[in-house]
């Protein structure tokens, strides 16, 4: 019997299709797919969709995060038992950073016109990420809207009275090492984001991404002023059958070039050498949706392996399965280590259970073969003398 040759060479998959229409910021989809990240060349021009909204938001968020602690903790949010404070509201990791995570307008501060500026920046970056998802669909030969439709209700900050969405925007103030310290400090250990796409905008160097080709860490914020990057998250990697890899990245803060001013109010917060600021917009799929892997499978993605398939699965369950296998980089070091230990213990138990199941199946197969052999001996005809 003769079989047709495979449509592509072993261990290789078809090249990505290059969309004929424009892609936001001329994103190199091949680099985005391979490394899981690429930079966005944002410029201080009226036509740039991100620069002014994020500059305005930097000014407002740095002013808010420089307020006295009591003023900021009014925006801390308490949730259910499994709620993580870094998912909504204000929180602090002593000696590293403080941050506020936005999920809806009603818990977004109004000081310094922060809420209004966050709404504008949210919509601007969500539009760039939506258009990038559309380009990714075309590069993989997917039906129009296959990925974009998963962002339903995520493209604007929910209005006052509205419910939370999965997508969030975080505003960070990192503490720099002060003189006489001379070494950079890690404030977010290497990790991969959980969602679809993430846009990160920094006001000074700090973000580093892993280049899987050169096998080195690359600073993605080399120029003075605002720098932007876009990263693939683990949900998008799953939906594309890992044709687009999730981007591994980490964050450093470099030592302050000079001591902080004796009177911080004498300079704008964004110019305070004691801090680095960063804005992160993480676009996630809409939790209530139910999806199947066949909606994303094409000749370019290739068939999904059995253990990666999902049928009529809720986005929430898909997201939680990814989330539960990873620890949170934005909580205290002590809590991070506890999460790591719990995840490692869970993985160990799952491996032991899988091994026990394999051994049981093997034993059943051996027993079945033994019974077949006995049946064969018992049914053999008697030998006549």
Secondary structure, DSSP 4 states (H G I P E B T S, - for coil): ---PPPSS-TT--PPPP--SS--GGG--HHHHHHHSEEEE---SSTT-SSHHHHHHHHHHHHHHHTS-HHHHHTTB---STT--GGGSEEEEETTTEEEEEESBGGGS--GGGHHHHHHHHHHHHHHHHHHHHHHHHHHTTPPTTTTGGGGTT-SSPBPTTPPP-S-EEEEEEEEPPPTT--S-EEEEEEEE-SSSEEEEEESSS-EEEEETTTTEEEES--SSS-EEEEEE-HHHHHHTTTSSPPPEEEEEEPPPSSPPPSSGGGS-GGG-TTEEEEEEEEE---TT-EE-GGGT--TTT-PPPGGG--SSEEHHHHHHHHHTTS--TTS-HHHHHHHHHHHHHHHHHHHHHHHHHHHHHHHHHHHHHHHHHHHHHHHSPPPP-
